[in-house]
Amino acid sequence: MRGTCRLGVERERLEGEDTALFDVRCPRDQEGGPDVAHGGWTAAVLDECLGHVPLLHRVLSVTAELSVSFVKPVPVERPLEVRAWVERRAGSRWYIRGELVLLPNRALLAKASGIWVQRDPAHFDRHQRWLAEQDAEPGRGD
Ligand SMILES: CCCCCCCC(=O)SCCNC(=O)CCNC(=O)[C@H](O)C(C)(C)COP(=O)(O)OP(=O)(O)OC[C@H]1O[C@@H](n2cnc3c(N)ncnc32)[C@H](O)[C@@H]1OP(=O)(O)O
């Protein structure tokens, strides 16, 4: 699949049953230091790519946990690749891992692991109802 993504994900495809590959390029406006990505971009793009693995299996999910290791500075505007794979599934939980590498040598820049939880399409409707309850009862907090 190809398309425009504000995070700079240019292409995604499944490779076998449990692995997905993503062509990525960090946009200049995500710079955090000279010519290198802000760490928030690195975390966000790993969240996006790992979370697309269930989606590529036509499963809607949300991120429940995400852990990121920042191994090396990530250059902006250079071809990068994310490889994401399912480590295991348990109930509605998908345990997914991934790596961000610099092409063409696939030098490791960052790695991530996380848990995605399957949701039904009413997930965001329920959230809107919860938000309306919060607005109706300020100070309740649950
Ligand atoms: C639906 C369309 C999705 C579209 C893509 C959107 C992508 C995103 O941007 S996601 C945004 C960032 N993430 C979020 O906003 C998630 C916010 N958190 C939540 O909504 C909830 O805490 C949520 C859904 C993760 C869990 O809700 P909760 O009411 O606890 O659900 P519950 O039914 O009790 O638990 C579901 C499962 O998740 C597990 N779980 C819940 N929280 C966690 C956690 N932090 N770590 C591990 N597992 C967890 C439970 O053990 C349970 O597992 P199982 O089904 O195997 O028994």
The ligand as a Gaussian input file, in Angstrom:
#p B3LYP/6-31G(d) Opt

LIG

0 1
 C      -10.654000       1.058000      16.963000
 C       -9.865000       1.707000      15.818000
 C       -8.390000       1.957000      16.125000
 C       -7.782000       2.896000      15.123000
 C       -6.260000       3.066000      15.354000
 C       -5.955000       4.044000      16.462000
 C       -4.515000       3.943000      16.800000
 C       -4.203000       4.833000      17.937000
 O       -3.956000       5.999000      17.757000
 S       -4.216000       4.196000      19.489000
 C       -3.992000       5.606000      20.500000
 C       -3.216000       5.319000      21.724000
 N       -3.852000       4.333000      22.554000
 C       -5.030000       4.580000      23.169000
 O       -5.666000       5.593000      23.038000
 C       -5.533000       3.483000      24.064000
 C       -6.084000       4.064000      25.347000
 N       -6.402000       2.986000      26.262000
 C       -7.575000       2.318000      26.145000
 O       -8.431000       2.631000      25.326000
 C       -7.791000       1.185000      27.100000
 O       -6.958000       1.294000      28.224000
 C       -7.563000      -0.206000      26.448000
 C       -8.494000      -0.379000      25.239000
 C       -6.100000      -0.390000      25.985000
 C       -7.862000      -1.281000      27.461000
 O       -9.154000      -0.951000      27.960000
 P       -9.822000      -1.839000      29.083000
 O      -11.117000      -1.249000      29.462000
 O       -8.798000      -2.111000      30.125000
 O      -10.166000      -3.109000      28.251000
 P      -10.346000      -4.544000      28.787000
 O      -11.471000      -5.146000      28.005000
 O      -10.395000      -4.549000      30.297000
 O       -8.985000      -5.176000      28.351000
 C       -8.804000      -5.651000      27.040000
 C       -7.540000      -6.461000      27.052000
 O       -6.421000      -5.584000      27.107000
 C       -5.545000      -5.955000      28.151000
 N       -4.906000      -4.735000      28.624000
 C       -5.511000      -3.584000      28.978000
 N       -4.587000      -2.648000      29.302000
 C       -3.391000      -3.230000      29.136000
 C       -2.053000      -2.804000      29.329000
 N       -1.745000      -1.553000      29.714000
 N       -1.056000      -3.680000      29.064000
 C       -1.348000      -4.937000      28.662000
 N       -2.581000      -5.419000      28.459000
 C       -3.585000      -4.564000      28.713000
 C       -6.457000      -6.653000      29.157000
 O       -5.708000      -7.544000      29.951000
 C       -7.407000      -7.412000      28.228000
 O       -6.786000      -8.570000      27.724000
 P       -7.663000      -9.871000      27.290000
 O       -8.707000      -9.420000      26.297000
 O       -6.670000     -10.822000      26.725000
 O       -8.291000     -10.366000      28.576000

